[in-house]
Amino acid sequence: MIKKIIDTNIYIDLFLNPDLYEDIFLSEGTIYLSSVILMELIAGAHTKEARKSLKELISFFKSVGRIIIPSEMDYEKP
């Protein structure tokens, strides 16, 4: 099984235009949300609408158990 982590900029674009990057989300593999990316999204959610969209995203990833927390070893990999 292919595991995918989507970068912050892709989520930001997606919130603005849900039709963007359709190929990424429909391609083979399972998407996970990194806690680092989650932190970046939370820091940038300045409007009520942005916070609502983010809350829905977080709810989804929590419900399917796909929020990951990188370990120290993950940062040491080349």
Buried (B, 14 or more C-beta within 10 A) or exposed (E): EEEEEBEBEBBBEBBEEEEEBEEEBEEEEEBBBBEBBBEBBEEEBEEEEBEEBBEEBBEEBEEEEBBBEEEEEEEEEE
